[in-house]
Amino acid sequence: MRLIEALDYQDMSRKAARFILDQVKEKPDCVLGLATGSTPIGLYEQLIEWHKKGELDFSRVTSFNLDEYCGLAPEHEQSYHFFMNEKLFRHVNFESSHVPSGLAEDAELCADYDRQIADRGGIDLQLLGLGHTGHIAFNEPGDSFSTGTHKVALAEETIEANSRFFESRDEVPRFAVTMGIGTIMAARKILLVVNGTGKAEILKKALFGPVTPQVPASILQFHPDVVIVADTDALSAIRQEGLF
Ligand code: F6R
């Protein structure tokens, strides 16, 4: 586990984007796992800037996103399909990009997503954000770690946190389709990006607490190649305990 400190959001975005740049340069036909949410927006802006300057070519890269809300069509403005198109895909040149279908509730369609990842040789670098509940993708705290892509009920805290993107809390979907912990852990490298004091306690638990499905991100302690890029605010609780 490599923990890298960034001064602020912008610095975190640049430092984390560099890992993606390096991955694409090292293996131009790599498979990237991508995330939505507020955290990676600055990172995507940096990738777009490098692409526009001709420094980063995604023409042989395939991407697979972590998750999607159930019941939202790809053109719905709050869907993760729409988010990815707006924030990244329409500005760059991926060979192909995949977001799980929000209409793919049935197990067969979920299994098909994992099969597509496997057929493409697995994920080389998986980008992750960290939820306030300790979730990664939409794997919420529970009694066991999930394996493959599946449908989940979102935690109340996640619905609350994500209501900022919707007109009202009632509009936030209650279910999502998400890559499982097994899918994520199979990635060859993992890049976790975290910012803000609001994530400081959960980041400490995830990286230094017991590995437990009650804190799904804690499983990352068992991954052989994880880089965490976190800003000073997000690292504050870890620093306070003298762990960093
Ligand atoms: C998004 C995802 C989620 C977010 C997490 C943090 O695809 O899978 O796990 O990464 O909820 O969200 P933000 O970045 O909005 O704080």
py3Dmol code that shows the C-alpha trace and the ligand (Angstrom):
import py3Dmol

protein = """\
ATOM      1  CA  MET A   1       0.000   0.000   0.000  1.00  0.00           C
ATOM      2  CA  ARG A   2       1.442   3.339  -1.069  1.00  0.00           C
ATOM      3  CA  LEU A   3      -0.019   6.428   0.525  1.00  0.00           C
ATOM      4  CA  ILE A   4       0.626   9.700  -1.296  1.00  0.00           C
ATOM      5  CA  GLU A   5      -0.239  13.060   0.209  1.00  0.00           C
ATOM      6  CA  ALA A   6      -1.634  15.875  -1.916  1.00  0.00           C
ATOM      7  CA  LEU A   7      -1.926  19.458  -0.746  1.00  0.00           C
ATOM      8  CA  ASP A   8      -5.464  19.995  -1.954  1.00  0.00           C
ATOM      9  CA  TYR A   9      -8.076  18.766  -4.442  1.00  0.00           C
ATOM     10  CA  GLN A  10      -6.231  20.089  -7.476  1.00  0.00           C
ATOM     11  CA  ASP A  11      -2.949  18.554  -6.399  1.00  0.00           C
ATOM     12  CA  MET A  12      -4.712  15.227  -5.687  1.00  0.00           C
ATOM     13  CA  SER A  13      -6.310  15.294  -9.134  1.00  0.00           C
ATOM     14  CA  ARG A  14      -2.990  15.935 -10.901  1.00  0.00           C
ATOM     15  CA  LYS A  15      -1.053  13.361  -8.908  1.00  0.00           C
ATOM     16  CA  ALA A  16      -3.690  10.686  -9.392  1.00  0.00           C
ATOM     17  CA  ALA A  17      -4.124  11.484 -13.105  1.00  0.00           C
ATOM     18  CA  ARG A  18      -0.404  10.876 -13.558  1.00  0.00           C
ATOM     19  CA  PHE A  19      -0.880   7.213 -12.549  1.00  0.00           C
ATOM     20  CA  ILE A  20      -3.431   6.830 -15.335  1.00  0.00           C
ATOM     21  CA  LEU A  21      -1.140   8.594 -17.806  1.00  0.00           C
ATOM     22  CA  ASP A  22       1.715   6.263 -16.845  1.00  0.00           C
ATOM     23  CA  GLN A  23      -0.540   3.214 -17.172  1.00  0.00           C
ATOM     24  CA  VAL A  24      -1.659   4.185 -20.682  1.00  0.00           C
ATOM     25  CA  LYS A  25       1.905   4.980 -21.748  1.00  0.00           C
ATOM     26  CA  GLU A  26       3.182   1.677 -20.379  1.00  0.00           C
ATOM     27  CA  LYS A  27       0.371  -0.364 -21.968  1.00  0.00           C
ATOM     28  CA  PRO A  28      -1.483   1.578 -24.684  1.00  0.00           C
ATOM     29  CA  ASP A  29      -4.138  -1.155 -24.990  1.00  0.00           C
ATOM     30  CA  CYS A  30      -4.808  -1.332 -21.265  1.00  0.00           C
ATOM     31  CA  VAL A  31      -8.136  -1.758 -19.504  1.00  0.00           C
ATOM     32  CA  LEU A  32      -9.089   0.985 -17.080  1.00  0.00           C
ATOM     33  CA  GLY A  33     -11.732   0.691 -14.371  1.00  0.00           C
ATOM     34  CA  LEU A  34     -13.383   4.083 -13.837  1.00  0.00           C
ATOM     35  CA  ALA A  35     -15.483   5.723 -11.132  1.00  0.00           C
ATOM     36  CA  THR A  36     -18.067   8.497 -10.952  1.00  0.00           C
ATOM     37  CA  GLY A  37     -18.801  10.881  -8.043  1.00  0.00           C
ATOM     38  CA  SER A  38     -17.278  14.266  -7.218  1.00  0.00           C
ATOM     39  CA  THR A  39     -13.812  13.017  -6.342  1.00  0.00           C
ATOM     40  CA  PRO A  40     -12.524  12.053  -9.830  1.00  0.00           C
ATOM     41  CA  ILE A  41     -13.912  15.078 -11.709  1.00  0.00           C
ATOM     42  CA  GLY A  42     -10.655  17.076 -11.425  1.00  0.00           C
ATOM     43  CA  LEU A  43      -8.669  14.002 -12.421  1.00  0.00           C
ATOM     44  CA  TYR A  44     -10.807  13.595 -15.551  1.00  0.00           C
ATOM     45  CA  GLU A  45     -10.292  17.277 -16.382  1.00  0.00           C
ATOM     46  CA  GLN A  46      -6.557  16.716 -16.189  1.00  0.00           C
ATOM     47  CA  LEU A  47      -6.758  13.680 -18.484  1.00  0.00           C
ATOM     48  CA  ILE A  48      -8.791  15.713 -20.985  1.00  0.00           C
ATOM     49  CA  GLU A  49      -6.205  18.503 -20.893  1.00  0.00           C
ATOM     50  CA  TRP A  50      -3.342  16.083 -21.598  1.00  0.00           C
ATOM     51  CA  HIS A  51      -5.384  14.439 -24.348  1.00  0.00           C
ATOM     52  CA  LYS A  52      -6.112  17.803 -26.012  1.00  0.00           C
ATOM     53  CA  LYS A  53      -2.411  18.676 -25.893  1.00  0.00           C
ATOM     54  CA  GLY A  54      -1.663  15.397 -27.666  1.00  0.00           C
ATOM     55  CA  GLU A  55       0.106  13.888 -24.663  1.00  0.00           C
ATOM     56  CA  LEU A  56      -2.397  11.145 -23.938  1.00  0.00           C
ATOM     57  CA  ASP A  57      -4.010   8.815 -26.470  1.00  0.00           C
ATOM     58  CA  PHE A  58      -6.834   6.503 -25.406  1.00  0.00           C
ATOM     59  CA  SER A  59      -7.461   5.057 -28.864  1.00  0.00           C
ATOM     60  CA  ARG A  60      -6.539   1.513 -27.804  1.00  0.00           C
ATOM     61  CA  VAL A  61      -7.877   1.777 -24.244  1.00  0.00           C
ATOM     62  CA  THR A  62     -11.032   0.072 -23.003  1.00  0.00           C
ATOM     63  CA  SER A  63     -12.810   1.205 -19.861  1.00  0.00           C
ATOM     64  CA  PHE A  64     -15.316  -0.364 -17.503  1.00  0.00           C
ATOM     65  CA  ASN A  65     -17.169   1.735 -14.954  1.00  0.00           C
ATOM     66  CA  LEU A  66     -17.897   0.588 -11.448  1.00  0.00           C
ATOM     67  CA  ASP A  67     -21.600   1.112 -11.163  1.00  0.00           C
ATOM     68  CA  GLU A  68     -24.922   2.554 -12.287  1.00  0.00           C
ATOM     69  CA  TYR A  69     -28.238   3.385 -10.627  1.00  0.00           C
ATOM     70  CA  CYS A  70     -31.044   0.933 -11.272  1.00  0.00           C
ATOM     71  CA  GLY A  71     -33.919   2.221 -13.309  1.00  0.00           C
ATOM     72  CA  LEU A  72     -32.129   5.180 -14.923  1.00  0.00           C
ATOM     73  CA  ALA A  73     -31.762   5.103 -18.695  1.00  0.00           C
ATOM     74  CA  PRO A  74     -28.325   6.069 -20.091  1.00  0.00           C
ATOM     75  CA  GLU A  75     -29.649   9.449 -21.252  1.00  0.00           C
ATOM     76  CA  HIS A  76     -31.023  10.366 -17.792  1.00  0.00           C
ATOM     77  CA  GLU A  77     -29.016  13.342 -16.522  1.00  0.00           C
ATOM     78  CA  GLN A  78     -28.311  11.721 -13.173  1.00  0.00           C
ATOM     79  CA  SER A  79     -27.288   8.391 -14.621  1.00  0.00           C
ATOM     80  CA  TYR A  80     -23.643   7.433 -14.439  1.00  0.00           C
ATOM     81  CA  HIS A  81     -23.688   6.846 -18.220  1.00  0.00           C
ATOM     82  CA  PHE A  82     -24.567  10.504 -18.672  1.00  0.00           C
ATOM     83  CA  PHE A  83     -21.995  11.611 -16.072  1.00  0.00           C
ATOM     84  CA  MET A  84     -19.183   9.708 -17.777  1.00  0.00           C
ATOM     85  CA  ASN A  85     -20.115  11.018 -21.215  1.00  0.00           C
ATOM     86  CA  GLU A  86     -20.145  14.593 -19.949  1.00  0.00           C
ATOM     87  CA  LYS A  87     -17.076  14.443 -17.720  1.00  0.00           C
ATOM     88  CA  LEU A  88     -14.816  12.281 -19.847  1.00  0.00           C
ATOM     89  CA  PHE A  89     -15.877  10.107 -22.741  1.00  0.00           C
ATOM     90  CA  ARG A  90     -17.085  12.765 -25.187  1.00  0.00           C
ATOM     91  CA  HIS A  91     -13.824  14.703 -24.757  1.00  0.00           C
ATOM     92  CA  VAL A  92     -11.387  11.848 -25.371  1.00  0.00           C
ATOM     93  CA  ASN A  93     -11.015   8.839 -27.679  1.00  0.00           C
ATOM     94  CA  PHE A  94     -11.469   5.530 -25.863  1.00  0.00           C
ATOM     95  CA  GLU A  95     -11.548   2.499 -28.132  1.00  0.00           C
ATOM     96  CA  SER A  96     -14.565   1.359 -26.126  1.00  0.00           C
ATOM     97  CA  SER A  97     -16.116   2.256 -22.808  1.00  0.00           C
ATOM     98  CA  HIS A  98     -18.607   0.326 -20.745  1.00  0.00           C
ATOM     99  CA  VAL A  99     -20.932   1.328 -17.916  1.00  0.00           C
ATOM    100  CA  PRO A 100     -23.126  -1.350 -16.341  1.00  0.00           C
ATOM    101  CA  SER A 101     -26.722  -1.124 -17.483  1.00  0.00           C
ATOM    102  CA  GLY A 102     -29.058   0.312 -14.868  1.00  0.00           C
ATOM    103  CA  LEU A 103     -31.664  -1.861 -16.433  1.00  0.00           C
ATOM    104  CA  ALA A 104     -29.447  -4.950 -16.012  1.00  0.00           C
ATOM    105  CA  GLU A 105     -30.954  -6.076 -12.775  1.00  0.00           C
ATOM    106  CA  ASP A 106     -31.060  -9.691 -13.584  1.00  0.00           C
ATOM    107  CA  ALA A 107     -28.191 -11.876 -12.573  1.00  0.00           C
ATOM    108  CA  GLU A 108     -27.422 -13.004 -16.105  1.00  0.00           C
ATOM    109  CA  LEU A 109     -26.790  -9.459 -17.327  1.00  0.00           C
ATOM    110  CA  CYS A 110     -24.581  -8.765 -14.292  1.00  0.00           C
ATOM    111  CA  ALA A 111     -22.568 -11.915 -14.932  1.00  0.00           C
ATOM    112  CA  ASP A 112     -22.210 -10.783 -18.536  1.00  0.00           C
ATOM    113  CA  TYR A 113     -20.495  -7.571 -17.372  1.00  0.00           C
ATOM    114  CA  ASP A 114     -17.886  -9.615 -15.485  1.00  0.00           C
ATOM    115  CA  ARG A 115     -17.486 -11.840 -18.534  1.00  0.00           C
ATOM    116  CA  GLN A 116     -16.819  -8.821 -20.757  1.00  0.00           C
ATOM    117  CA  ILE A 117     -14.105  -7.644 -18.344  1.00  0.00           C
ATOM    118  CA  ALA A 118     -12.546 -11.109 -18.282  1.00  0.00           C
ATOM    119  CA  ASP A 119     -12.704 -11.401 -22.088  1.00  0.00           C
ATOM    120  CA  ARG A 120     -10.773  -8.158 -22.338  1.00  0.00           C
ATOM    121  CA  GLY A 121      -8.033  -9.652 -20.110  1.00  0.00           C
ATOM    122  CA  GLY A 122      -9.112  -8.107 -16.776  1.00  0.00           C
ATOM    123  CA  ILE A 123      -8.670  -4.607 -15.413  1.00  0.00           C
ATOM    124  CA  ASP A 124      -5.131  -3.208 -15.367  1.00  0.00           C
ATOM    125  CA  LEU A 125      -5.840  -0.149 -13.231  1.00  0.00           C
ATOM    126  CA  GLN A 126      -9.003   0.417 -11.233  1.00  0.00           C
ATOM    127  CA  LEU A 127      -9.815   3.935 -10.066  1.00  0.00           C
ATOM    128  CA  LEU A 128     -11.886   4.169  -6.875  1.00  0.00           C
ATOM    129  CA  GLY A 129     -13.469   6.838  -4.701  1.00  0.00           C
ATOM    130  CA  LEU A 130     -14.413   6.237  -1.076  1.00  0.00           C
ATOM    131  CA  GLY A 131     -17.978   6.550   0.216  1.00  0.00           C
ATOM    132  CA  HIS A 132     -18.792   7.974   3.645  1.00  0.00           C
ATOM    133  CA  THR A 133     -20.029   4.529   4.660  1.00  0.00           C
ATOM    134  CA  GLY A 134     -16.702   2.983   3.650  1.00  0.00           C
ATOM    135  CA  HIS A 135     -18.186   1.705   0.406  1.00  0.00           C
ATOM    136  CA  ILE A 136     -16.171   1.192  -2.751  1.00  0.00           C
ATOM    137  CA  ALA A 137     -18.268   1.202  -5.899  1.00  0.00           C
ATOM    138  CA  PHE A 138     -21.700   0.620  -4.350  1.00  0.00           C
ATOM    139  CA  ASN A 139     -20.583  -2.209  -2.097  1.00  0.00           C
ATOM    140  CA  GLU A 140     -22.154  -1.025   1.135  1.00  0.00           C
ATOM    141  CA  PRO A 141     -21.306  -2.293   4.648  1.00  0.00           C
ATOM    142  CA  GLY A 142     -22.704  -5.778   5.210  1.00  0.00           C
ATOM    143  CA  ASP A 143     -22.018  -9.185   6.660  1.00  0.00           C
ATOM    144  CA  SER A 144     -19.839 -10.477   3.864  1.00  0.00           C
ATOM    145  CA  PHE A 145     -17.750  -9.266   0.941  1.00  0.00           C
ATOM    146  CA  SER A 146     -19.514  -9.516  -2.400  1.00  0.00           C
ATOM    147  CA  THR A 147     -17.938 -11.247  -5.367  1.00  0.00           C
ATOM    148  CA  GLY A 148     -19.084 -10.302  -8.889  1.00  0.00           C
ATOM    149  CA  THR A 149     -21.242  -7.581 -10.398  1.00  0.00           C
ATOM    150  CA  HIS A 150     -24.634  -7.564  -8.702  1.00  0.00           C
ATOM    151  CA  LYS A 151     -27.632  -5.485  -7.670  1.00  0.00           C
ATOM    152  CA  VAL A 152     -27.513  -3.723  -4.290  1.00  0.00           C
ATOM    153  CA  ALA A 153     -29.762  -1.662  -2.060  1.00  0.00           C
ATOM    154  CA  LEU A 154     -28.057   1.661  -1.321  1.00  0.00           C
ATOM    155  CA  ALA A 155     -27.403   2.601   2.318  1.00  0.00           C
ATOM    156  CA  GLU A 156     -29.504   5.483   3.686  1.00  0.00           C
ATOM    157  CA  GLU A 157     -26.313   7.509   4.200  1.00  0.00           C
ATOM    158  CA  THR A 158     -25.359   7.038   0.541  1.00  0.00           C
ATOM    159  CA  ILE A 159     -28.839   8.071  -0.623  1.00  0.00           C
ATOM    160  CA  GLU A 160     -28.489  11.171   1.564  1.00  0.00           C
ATOM    161  CA  ALA A 161     -24.974  11.960   0.279  1.00  0.00           C
ATOM    162  CA  ASN A 162     -26.013  11.497  -3.372  1.00  0.00           C
ATOM    163  CA  SER A 163     -29.228  13.502  -3.051  1.00  0.00           C
ATOM    164  CA  ARG A 164     -27.129  16.604  -3.777  1.00  0.00           C
ATOM    165  CA  PHE A 165     -27.176  15.605  -7.438  1.00  0.00           C
ATOM    166  CA  PHE A 166     -30.990  15.228  -7.572  1.00  0.00           C
ATOM    167  CA  GLU A 167     -33.872  17.710  -7.190  1.00  0.00           C
ATOM    168  CA  SER A 168     -35.031  15.924  -4.059  1.00  0.00           C
ATOM    169  CA  ARG A 169     -34.031  12.987  -1.879  1.00  0.00           C
ATOM    170  CA  ASP A 170     -37.066  11.048  -3.102  1.00  0.00           C
ATOM    171  CA  GLU A 171     -35.682  11.014  -6.621  1.00  0.00           C
ATOM    172  CA  VAL A 172     -32.493   9.172  -5.659  1.00  0.00           C
ATOM    173  CA  PRO A 173     -32.767   5.548  -6.824  1.00  0.00           C
ATOM    174  CA  ARG A 174     -32.762   3.025  -3.969  1.00  0.00           C
ATOM    175  CA  PHE A 175     -30.882   0.353  -5.906  1.00  0.00           C
ATOM    176  CA  ALA A 176     -27.806   0.170  -8.069  1.00  0.00           C
ATOM    177  CA  VAL A 177     -25.826  -2.324 -10.118  1.00  0.00           C
ATOM    178  CA  THR A 178     -22.227  -2.479  -8.969  1.00  0.00           C
ATOM    179  CA  MET A 179     -19.019  -4.364  -9.599  1.00  0.00           C
ATOM    180  CA  GLY A 180     -18.456  -6.665  -6.651  1.00  0.00           C
ATOM    181  CA  ILE A 181     -15.519  -6.610  -4.266  1.00  0.00           C
ATOM    182  CA  GLY A 182     -14.206  -9.695  -6.089  1.00  0.00           C
ATOM    183  CA  THR A 183     -14.302  -7.853  -9.432  1.00  0.00           C
ATOM    184  CA  ILE A 184     -12.450  -4.877  -7.933  1.00  0.00           C
ATOM    185  CA  MET A 185      -9.851  -6.959  -6.100  1.00  0.00           C
ATOM    186  CA  ALA A 186      -9.049  -8.808  -9.337  1.00  0.00           C
ATOM    187  CA  ALA A 187      -7.711  -5.560 -10.867  1.00  0.00           C
ATOM    188  CA  ARG A 188      -3.936  -5.640 -11.205  1.00  0.00           C
ATOM    189  CA  LYS A 189      -3.534  -2.162  -9.708  1.00  0.00           C
ATOM    190  CA  ILE A 190      -5.865   0.004  -7.675  1.00  0.00           C
ATOM    191  CA  LEU A 191      -5.826   3.782  -7.390  1.00  0.00           C
ATOM    192  CA  LEU A 192      -7.943   5.213  -4.564  1.00  0.00           C
ATOM    193  CA  VAL A 193      -8.535   8.973  -4.499  1.00  0.00           C
ATOM    194  CA  VAL A 194      -9.894  10.711  -1.412  1.00  0.00           C
ATOM    195  CA  ASN A 195     -10.284  14.342  -0.412  1.00  0.00           C
ATOM    196  CA  GLY A 196     -11.800  16.428   2.365  1.00  0.00           C
ATOM    197  CA  THR A 197     -12.082  16.211   6.153  1.00  0.00           C
ATOM    198  CA  GLY A 198     -15.475  14.510   5.785  1.00  0.00           C
ATOM    199  CA  LYS A 199     -13.646  11.361   4.631  1.00  0.00           C
ATOM    200  CA  ALA A 200     -10.809  11.513   7.207  1.00  0.00           C
ATOM    201  CA  GLU A 201     -12.273   9.078   9.769  1.00  0.00           C
ATOM    202  CA  ILE A 202     -13.495   6.537   7.241  1.00  0.00           C
ATOM    203  CA  LEU A 203     -10.174   6.642   5.384  1.00  0.00           C
ATOM    204  CA  LYS A 204      -8.348   5.878   8.640  1.00  0.00           C
ATOM    205  CA  LYS A 205     -10.682   2.936   9.327  1.00  0.00           C
ATOM    206  CA  ALA A 206     -10.323   1.646   5.772  1.00  0.00           C
ATOM    207  CA  LEU A 207      -6.536   1.722   5.722  1.00  0.00           C
ATOM    208  CA  PHE A 208      -5.618   1.012   9.336  1.00  0.00           C
ATOM    209  CA  GLY A 209      -8.685  -0.579  10.943  1.00  0.00           C
ATOM    210  CA  PRO A 210      -9.631  -4.244  10.923  1.00  0.00           C
ATOM    211  CA  VAL A 211     -10.448  -5.759   7.537  1.00  0.00           C
ATOM    212  CA  THR A 212     -14.199  -6.238   7.760  1.00  0.00           C
ATOM    213  CA  PRO A 213     -17.213  -6.175   5.411  1.00  0.00           C
ATOM    214  CA  GLN A 214     -18.580  -3.497   7.743  1.00  0.00           C
ATOM    215  CA  VAL A 215     -15.963  -1.227   6.113  1.00  0.00           C
ATOM    216  CA  PRO A 216     -15.862  -2.597   2.540  1.00  0.00           C
ATOM    217  CA  ALA A 217     -12.827  -0.476   1.541  1.00  0.00           C
ATOM    218  CA  SER A 218     -10.777  -2.175   4.272  1.00  0.00           C
ATOM    219  CA  ILE A 219     -10.407  -5.158   1.902  1.00  0.00           C
ATOM    220  CA  LEU A 220      -7.924  -3.028  -0.053  1.00  0.00           C
ATOM    221  CA  GLN A 221      -5.388  -3.757   2.695  1.00  0.00           C
ATOM    222  CA  PHE A 222      -5.166  -7.239   1.158  1.00  0.00           C
ATOM    223  CA  HIS A 223      -4.514  -6.020  -2.391  1.00  0.00           C
ATOM    224  CA  PRO A 224      -0.863  -6.291  -3.492  1.00  0.00           C
ATOM    225  CA  ASP A 225      -0.732  -3.049  -5.499  1.00  0.00           C
ATOM    226  CA  VAL A 226      -2.776  -0.166  -4.123  1.00  0.00           C
ATOM    227  CA  VAL A 227      -1.915   3.516  -4.380  1.00  0.00           C
ATOM    228  CA  ILE A 228      -3.918   5.991  -2.336  1.00  0.00           C
ATOM    229  CA  VAL A 229      -3.727   9.651  -3.295  1.00  0.00           C
ATOM    230  CA  ALA A 230      -5.372  11.689  -0.537  1.00  0.00           C
ATOM    231  CA  ASP A 231      -5.294  15.363   0.300  1.00  0.00           C
ATOM    232  CA  THR A 232      -4.034  16.710   3.624  1.00  0.00           C
ATOM    233  CA  ASP A 233      -7.602  17.089   4.927  1.00  0.00           C
ATOM    234  CA  ALA A 234      -8.500  13.479   4.194  1.00  0.00           C
ATOM    235  CA  LEU A 235      -5.269  12.358   5.866  1.00  0.00           C
ATOM    236  CA  SER A 236      -5.873  14.415   9.022  1.00  0.00           C
ATOM    237  CA  ALA A 237      -7.220  11.580  11.229  1.00  0.00           C
ATOM    238  CA  ILE A 238      -4.443   9.228  10.090  1.00  0.00           C
ATOM    239  CA  ARG A 239      -1.849  11.884  10.855  1.00  0.00           C
ATOM    240  CA  GLN A 240      -3.396  12.668  14.245  1.00  0.00           C
ATOM    241  CA  GLU A 241      -2.827   9.045  15.296  1.00  0.00           C
ATOM    242  CA  GLY A 242       0.737   9.157  14.038  1.00  0.00           C
ATOM    243  CA  LEU A 243       0.020   6.508  11.389  1.00  0.00           C
ATOM    244  CA  PHE A 244       1.418   8.643   8.552  1.00  0.00           C
TER     245      PHE A 244
END
"""
ligand_1 = """\
16
F6R
C -18.859 6.005 -7.929
C -18.707 5.089 -6.830
C -18.755 5.524 -5.414
C -18.036 6.846 -5.149
C -18.145 7.223 -3.681
C -17.527 8.575 -3.397
O -18.785 5.327 -9.171
O -18.583 3.945 -7.082
O -18.189 4.520 -4.617
O -16.696 6.719 -5.523
O -19.481 7.259 -3.292
O -18.284 9.555 -4.020
P -17.807 11.071 -4.082
O -16.574 11.094 -4.901
O -18.931 11.804 -4.741
O -17.564 11.492 -2.672
"""
view = py3Dmol.view(width=600, height=400)
view.addModel(protein, "pdb")
view.setStyle({"model": 0}, {"cartoon": {"style": "trace"}})
view.addModel(ligand_1, "xyz")
view.setStyle({"model": 1}, {"stick": {}})
view.zoomTo()
view.show()
